[in-house]
C-alpha cells in the first residue's frame, strides 16, 4: 500500500509539473565562505527551493512543458546562525524567440540583501496576503515578478496581475530588510522599488518597450531582420521620456541589465549610419554599459 501511495504521489507531482506549473527553474545553493564540515543542509535547501518554485501553481493558466518559463536561481549563503541565513540571490529568466532556437534574457538581477529562516526538512509554506515565511515570501515575490515580465512581452501590460501579487508580498514585508521604501539611500534599489517601478504608471513606457521589443522586434526577425531591428529601435526610443525625468530609475537598469549584450549583437550588423546613431543613444540611456555599446562600432 505504501508503495502504491508513493507511486501515486510521484505521478501526481510529475503530472502537475508537466501540465500545470509555469516555471522551469534551475536552483543552485552555494556557500563558498561558510565554514562548516557538513553542508548537507544546503543540498536540502536547494531541493526544497526547487520544489517550491517548480511544483507550485502560480497562475490560473495551463502550461505544457514546452511553455514553461525558463529561469535560474542561485542562492549564495554568506552567513548562518542556527536557522537564520543571510544570502545573495542571483536570478534570471529567459524567453524563447519565435521561429528560432534563441532564448532572450528578460530579467537578470542580483539581490544582495536577503535574509531568511530555514529549517531542514520543514515544509515550505506560502499563503497570499499572509507573511508566514520570509523565505517563501522572497521566492514567491520573484516568481510573480518573472511571470509578470514574461507576460508583458506577449501582451501590452499583460503582466499586471502578477506584478500586483508581487507588490502585495512587498507590502507585507515593508518593514523588513531588503523591502523598505527608503528612497535616497542604497536601499532604493531593493525589492520594494523593483516592484514599485513595474507598477508605477510613470514607467509604463518601459513596459511598452518590453512588449514592442519582443513581440514586434525579436519575434519578427526570423522573417525580416531589418524590420525586426527597426521595431527594436523604436522600443528603445520609448525609454527616452523616462530617462529624461528619472535617469536612475531602477526599472531602466533592470531592462538594460538584461538587454545590453543582446543589443550589442543586434546592432553589429545594422547599416553604419543606424549603428552609430544607436550607439550614441544606448550610451546615453545606459552609460554603465557604454563599453559594450562602443564595440558595436568596431564591427
C-alpha positions as CSV (number, residue, x, y, z in Angstrom):
1,X,0.0,0.0,0.0
2,X,2.8,2.4,0.9
3,X,4.4,1.7,-2.5
4,X,1.2,2.4,-4.3
5,X,0.7,5.7,-2.4
6,X,4.2,6.7,-3.2
7,X,3.8,6.0,-6.9
8,X,0.5,8.0,-6.9
9,X,2.4,10.9,-5.3
10,X,5.2,10.7,-7.8
11,X,2.7,10.5,-10.7
12,X,0.7,13.5,-9.4
13,X,3.9,15.5,-9.0
14,X,5.1,14.7,-12.5
15,X,1.7,15.4,-14.0
16,X,1.4,18.8,-12.3
17,X,5.0,19.6,-13.2
18,X,4.4,18.9,-16.9
19,X,0.9,20.2,-17.4
20,X,0.2,22.9,-14.8
21,X,3.1,24.7,-13.3
22,X,4.5,27.8,-15.0
23,X,8.2,27.8,-14.1
24,X,11.1,25.6,-15.1
25,X,13.5,26.9,-12.5
26,X,17.0,25.6,-12.1
27,X,18.1,26.2,-8.5
28,X,21.6,26.1,-7.0
29,X,22.7,26.9,-3.5
30,X,26.3,27.6,-2.8
31,X,28.2,28.6,0.4
32,X,31.8,29.3,-0.5
33,X,32.5,31.4,2.6
34,X,30.6,29.4,5.2
35,X,33.0,27.4,7.4
36,X,31.3,24.1,8.4
37,X,32.2,20.4,7.9
38,X,28.8,19.2,6.9
39,X,27.0,21.2,4.3
40,X,24.1,18.8,3.7
41,X,21.7,21.4,4.8
42,X,22.4,23.4,1.7
43,X,21.6,20.4,-0.5
44,X,18.3,20.1,1.3
45,X,17.7,23.8,0.9
46,X,18.4,23.5,-2.8
47,X,15.9,20.7,-3.2
48,X,13.2,22.5,-1.1
49,X,13.5,25.7,-3.1
50,X,13.4,23.8,-6.4
51,X,10.2,22.0,-5.4
52,X,8.7,25.3,-4.2
53,X,9.4,27.1,-7.4
54,X,8.6,24.4,-9.8
55,X,5.7,22.5,-8.3
56,X,3.5,25.3,-7.1
57,X,0.9,26.7,-9.4
58,X,1.4,30.5,-9.7
59,X,-1.4,31.4,-12.2
60,X,-4.8,30.1,-13.3
61,X,-3.4,29.3,-16.8
62,X,-2.5,25.9,-18.0
63,X,1.1,25.3,-19.2
64,X,2.6,22.5,-21.2
65,X,6.2,21.6,-20.6
66,X,7.4,23.4,-23.7
67,X,5.6,26.6,-22.5
68,X,7.2,26.8,-19.1
69,X,9.2,29.9,-18.3
70,X,12.9,29.0,-18.0
71,X,14.7,30.7,-15.2
72,X,17.8,30.3,-13.0
73,X,18.1,31.0,-9.3
74,X,21.4,30.9,-7.4
75,X,21.4,31.4,-3.7
76,X,24.8,32.2,-2.2
77,X,24.8,31.7,1.5
78,X,27.1,34.3,3.1
79,X,26.5,33.5,6.8
80,X,24.3,31.4,9.0
81,X,23.4,31.2,12.7
82,X,21.2,28.2,13.6
83,X,18.2,28.6,11.2
84,X,18.9,32.2,10.3
85,X,20.6,32.7,6.9
86,X,21.9,35.7,5.0
87,X,22.4,35.4,1.3
88,X,22.8,36.9,-2.1
89,X,20.4,35.9,-4.8
90,X,21.2,35.9,-8.5
91,X,18.2,35.3,-10.7
92,X,17.5,35.5,-14.4
93,X,14.7,34.4,-16.7
94,X,14.6,33.6,-20.5
95,X,12.1,33.9,-23.2
96,X,12.1,31.9,-26.5
97,X,12.2,33.9,-29.7
98,X,9.6,32.9,-32.3
99,X,11.0,31.0,-35.3
100,X,14.4,30.3,-33.8
101,X,16.2,28.3,-31.1
102,X,17.4,31.6,-29.5
103,X,16.3,32.5,-25.9
104,X,16.4,36.1,-24.9
105,X,17.2,37.2,-21.3
106,X,14.3,39.1,-19.8
107,X,15.5,39.5,-16.2
108,X,19.0,39.4,-14.9
109,X,19.2,40.6,-11.3
110,X,21.4,40.4,-8.2
111,X,19.7,40.8,-4.9
112,X,22.5,41.2,-2.4
113,X,20.3,41.7,0.7
114,X,18.5,38.5,1.5
115,X,17.8,37.3,5.0
116,X,15.6,34.3,5.9
117,X,14.9,31.4,8.2
118,X,15.2,27.8,7.0
119,X,14.7,24.6,8.9
120,X,15.9,21.5,7.2
121,X,13.1,19.2,6.1
122,X,10.4,21.6,7.3
123,X,7.6,22.1,4.8
124,X,7.9,25.4,2.9
125,X,4.5,27.1,3.2
126,X,3.2,30.2,1.4
127,X,-0.1,32.0,1.5
128,X,-1.1,35.0,-0.4
129,X,-1.9,38.0,1.8
130,X,0.0,36.5,4.7
131,X,3.6,36.5,5.6
132,X,4.2,33.1,7.2
133,X,7.8,32.6,5.9
134,X,10.3,35.2,4.9
135,X,12.0,32.6,2.6
136,X,8.8,31.7,0.7
137,X,7.8,35.3,0.5
138,X,11.1,36.1,-1.1
139,X,10.8,33.2,-3.6
140,X,7.1,33.9,-4.4
141,X,7.9,37.6,-5.0
142,X,10.5,36.7,-7.7
143,X,8.3,34.0,-9.1
144,X,5.5,36.6,-9.7
145,X,7.9,39.2,-11.0
146,X,9.4,36.7,-13.5
147,X,5.9,35.7,-14.7
148,X,4.9,39.4,-14.9
149,X,7.8,40.4,-17.1
150,X,7.3,37.3,-19.3
151,X,3.6,38.2,-19.8
152,X,4.5,41.8,-20.6
153,X,6.4,40.6,-23.7
154,X,3.4,38.8,-25.2
155,X,0.7,41.4,-24.4
156,X,0.9,45.1,-23.6
157,X,1.0,45.3,-19.8
158,X,0.0,41.6,-19.8
159,X,1.9,41.0,-16.5
160,X,-0.1,43.5,-14.4
161,X,-1.9,40.8,-12.4
162,X,1.3,39.1,-11.4
163,X,3.1,42.3,-10.7
164,X,0.3,43.2,-8.4
165,X,0.7,40.0,-6.5
166,X,4.4,40.7,-6.2
167,X,3.6,44.1,-4.8
168,X,1.3,42.7,-2.3
169,X,4.1,40.5,-1.0
170,X,6.4,43.5,-0.8
171,X,3.8,45.4,1.2
172,X,3.5,42.6,3.7
173,X,7.3,42.8,4.3
174,X,7.6,46.6,4.1
175,X,9.4,46.9,7.4
176,X,11.9,44.1,6.8
177,X,15.5,44.5,5.4
178,X,15.6,44.4,1.6
179,X,11.9,45.6,1.3
180,X,11.9,49.1,2.9
181,X,10.6,52.1,0.9
182,X,13.6,54.2,1.9
183,X,14.3,56.3,-1.2
184,X,17.5,58.3,-1.4
185,X,19.7,55.6,0.1
186,X,21.3,52.4,-1.1
187,X,18.1,50.6,-0.3
188,X,16.3,52.5,-3.1
189,X,17.3,49.6,-5.4
190,X,15.7,46.9,-3.2
191,X,12.6,44.7,-3.8
192,X,10.2,47.5,-2.9
193,X,11.4,49.7,-5.7
194,X,11.9,46.8,-8.1
195,X,8.1,46.2,-8.0
196,X,7.1,49.8,-7.4
197,X,8.7,50.8,-10.7
198,X,7.0,48.0,-12.5
199,X,3.5,49.1,-11.2
200,X,4.0,52.9,-11.3
201,X,2.3,54.5,-14.2
202,X,5.2,56.8,-14.9
203,X,7.2,53.8,-16.0
204,X,4.6,52.5,-18.5
205,X,6.8,53.3,-21.5
206,X,9.3,50.7,-20.2
207,X,6.6,48.1,-20.1
208,X,5.6,49.1,-23.6
209,X,9.2,48.8,-24.7
210,X,9.3,45.2,-23.4
211,X,6.3,44.4,-25.5
212,X,7.4,46.1,-28.7
213,X,11.0,44.8,-28.3
214,X,10.0,41.2,-28.2
215,X,6.7,40.9,-30.0
216,X,7.4,43.1,-33.0
217,X,11.2,43.1,-32.8
218,X,12.8,39.8,-31.9
219,X,9.8,37.7,-32.9
220,X,9.7,39.2,-36.3
221,X,13.4,38.8,-37.1
222,X,13.1,35.3,-38.3
223,X,11.3,36.5,-41.4
224,X,12.7,40.1,-41.7
225,X,15.8,41.1,-39.8
226,X,15.7,44.7,-40.8
227,X,12.1,45.2,-39.9
228,X,12.6,43.5,-36.5
229,X,15.6,45.7,-35.8
230,X,13.6,48.8,-36.7
231,X,11.0,47.8,-34.2
232,X,13.6,47.3,-31.5
233,X,15.0,50.7,-32.3
234,X,11.5,52.2,-31.8
235,X,11.2,50.3,-28.5
236,X,14.4,51.8,-27.2
237,X,13.3,55.2,-28.1
238,X,10.2,54.7,-25.9
239,X,12.6,54.8,-22.9
240,X,13.8,58.3,-23.6
241,X,11.0,60.2,-21.8
242,X,11.5,58.0,-18.7
243,X,15.2,58.7,-18.8
244,X,14.7,62.4,-19.2
245,X,12.7,62.5,-15.9
246,X,14.2,59.6,-13.9
247,X,17.6,58.7,-15.4
248,X,18.4,56.5,-12.4
249,X,15.1,54.6,-12.4
250,X,15.6,51.0,-11.2
251,X,13.3,49.7,-14.0
252,X,15.6,51.2,-16.6
253,X,18.5,49.4,-15.0
254,X,16.6,46.1,-15.0
255,X,15.8,46.5,-18.7
256,X,19.4,47.2,-19.7
257,X,20.9,44.7,-17.3
258,X,19.1,42.0,-19.3
259,X,19.5,43.5,-22.8
260,X,22.8,45.3,-23.2
261,X,24.7,42.3,-24.6
262,X,21.9,41.4,-26.9
263,X,21.5,44.9,-28.1
264,X,25.2,45.0,-29.0
265,X,24.8,41.9,-31.1
266,X,21.6,43.2,-32.8
267,X,23.2,46.4,-34.0
268,X,26.6,45.0,-35.1
269,X,25.0,44.1,-38.4
270,X,23.0,47.3,-38.8
271,X,23.8,49.9,-41.5
272,X,26.7,52.1,-40.4
273,X,24.6,55.2,-40.0
274,X,21.9,53.5,-37.9
275,X,24.6,51.7,-36.0
276,X,26.3,54.9,-35.0
277,X,23.1,56.6,-34.0
278,X,22.1,53.7,-31.8
279,X,25.5,53.5,-30.1
280,X,25.1,57.1,-29.0
281,X,21.5,56.6,-27.9
282,X,22.3,53.5,-25.9
283,X,25.4,55.0,-24.3
284,X,23.2,57.9,-23.2
285,X,20.4,55.8,-21.8
286,X,22.7,53.2,-20.3
287,X,26.1,54.7,-19.5
288,X,27.0,51.8,-17.3
289,X,27.4,49.6,-20.3
290,X,28.9,52.1,-22.6
291,X,32.0,50.0,-23.3
292,X,29.8,47.2,-24.7
293,X,28.0,49.6,-27.0
294,X,31.2,51.2,-28.2
295,X,32.3,47.8,-29.5
296,X,29.4,47.9,-32.0
297,X,31.4,50.4,-34.0
298,X,34.3,48.0,-34.4
299,X,32.4,45.5,-36.5
